[in-house]
Amino acid sequence: QVQLVESGGGLVQAGGSLRLSCATSGIIFSLNVMGWYRQAVGKQRELVATITPGGNTNYADSVKGRFTISRDNSKNTVYLQMNSLKPEDTAVYYCNADMWGRTNQGSWGQGTQVTVSS
């Protein structure tokens, strides 16, 4: 049974930081491209960042220089360090795993709410 469980969301003031974690089970973590997506109210889900099994990363333009995705294959966990948060970063953040790195495909977590106040 595949499980992706996000944690670390919450309420933070603009300019603050949060670190999201996604613990996984039921997948061969080291073979999966891991990603973080987000969906704000009234908007479509968007890709935030991805990291390949080899550690190559990709970011949405809106978060480049502020967010960092990382993975710990020994813990089957992926992280998203979010710095210099802005109110427009407010969204539900979802963890994703896909062996082929396809966009909007694969397995999903239940999401964690991030709210940035101005």
C-alpha positions as CSV (number, residue, x, y, z in Angstrom):
1,Q,0.0,0.0,0.0
2,V,1.5,3.3,-1.1
3,Q,1.5,6.1,1.5
4,L,2.8,9.6,1.3
5,V,2.3,11.6,4.5
6,E,3.1,15.3,4.5
7,S,3.8,17.3,7.6
8,G,5.2,20.7,8.6
9,G,2.6,23.0,7.3
10,G,1.2,25.9,9.3
11,L,0.7,29.6,9.6
12,V,3.7,31.9,9.2
13,Q,4.2,35.6,8.7
14,A,5.5,36.9,5.4
15,G,9.3,36.6,5.3
16,G,9.2,33.6,7.5
17,S,10.2,30.0,6.8
18,L,8.7,26.5,6.9
19,R,10.0,23.1,6.2
20,L,7.7,20.5,4.8
21,S,8.4,16.8,5.1
22,C,6.9,13.9,3.2
23,A,7.4,10.4,4.6
24,T,6.7,7.6,2.2
25,S,6.1,3.9,2.3
26,G,5.0,1.2,-0.2
27,I,7.2,2.6,-3.0
28,I,10.8,2.1,-4.0
29,F,11.7,5.6,-2.9
30,S,15.2,5.7,-4.4
31,L,13.8,5.0,-7.9
32,N,11.1,7.7,-7.8
33,V,11.1,11.3,-8.9
34,M,9.7,13.2,-6.0
35,G,7.8,16.4,-6.3
36,W,5.9,19.1,-4.4
37,Y,2.8,20.6,-5.9
38,R,0.5,23.2,-4.5
39,Q,-3.1,24.3,-5.0
40,A,-4.4,27.7,-3.8
41,V,-8.1,28.3,-3.4
42,G,-9.7,28.9,-6.8
43,K,-6.6,28.0,-8.7
44,Q,-5.3,24.9,-10.5
45,R,-2.7,22.7,-8.9
46,E,0.8,23.7,-9.9
47,L,4.2,22.1,-9.8
48,V,6.5,23.7,-7.2
49,A,9.7,21.6,-7.3
50,T,11.0,18.1,-8.3
51,I,14.0,16.1,-7.5
52,T,15.2,13.0,-9.4
53,P,16.7,9.9,-7.8
54,G,20.1,11.3,-8.6
55,G,19.4,14.6,-7.0
56,N,18.7,16.8,-9.9
57,T,16.2,19.5,-9.0
58,N,13.8,21.7,-10.9
59,Y,11.7,24.7,-9.6
60,A,8.9,26.8,-10.6
61,D,10.0,30.3,-11.5
62,S,7.9,31.7,-8.7
63,V,9.9,29.9,-6.0
64,K,13.4,29.8,-7.4
65,G,15.9,31.1,-4.9
66,R,13.5,30.8,-2.0
67,F,12.6,27.1,-1.9
68,T,14.8,24.1,-1.8
69,I,13.8,20.5,-2.4
70,S,15.9,17.7,-1.0
71,R,15.6,14.0,-0.3
72,D,17.0,11.4,2.1
73,N,16.9,8.0,0.5
74,S,17.8,6.3,3.8
75,K,14.6,7.7,5.4
76,N,12.4,7.5,2.3
77,T,11.6,11.1,2.9
78,V,11.5,14.3,0.7
79,Y,11.7,17.8,2.1
80,L,10.8,21.3,1.0
81,Q,12.5,24.1,2.7
82,M,10.6,27.3,2.1
83,N,12.2,30.6,2.9
84,S,11.2,34.2,2.4
85,L,7.6,33.2,2.2
86,K,5.0,35.4,0.6
87,P,1.2,35.6,1.0
88,E,0.9,34.2,-2.6
89,D,2.6,31.0,-1.4
90,T,-0.5,30.3,0.6
91,A,-1.9,26.9,-0.6
92,V,-2.3,23.3,0.2
93,Y,1.0,21.6,-0.6
94,Y,1.0,18.0,-1.9
95,C,3.8,15.5,-2.1
96,N,4.1,13.4,-5.2
97,A,6.0,10.3,-6.3
98,D,6.3,9.1,-9.9
99,M,8.9,6.7,-11.2
100,W,8.9,8.3,-14.6
101,G,8.8,11.9,-13.5
102,R,5.5,12.6,-15.2
103,T,3.7,15.8,-14.3
104,N,0.5,15.4,-12.4
105,Q,0.8,11.6,-12.4
106,G,1.8,9.0,-9.8
107,S,1.0,8.8,-6.1
108,W,-0.1,11.7,-3.9
109,G,-0.2,12.6,-0.2
110,Q,-3.2,14.1,1.5
111,G,-1.7,17.6,1.5
112,T,-0.7,20.1,4.2
113,Q,-1.9,23.6,4.5
114,V,0.6,26.5,4.3
115,T,-0.8,29.9,5.2
116,V,1.4,33.0,4.9
117,S,0.0,36.2,6.5
118,S,0.9,39.7,5.4
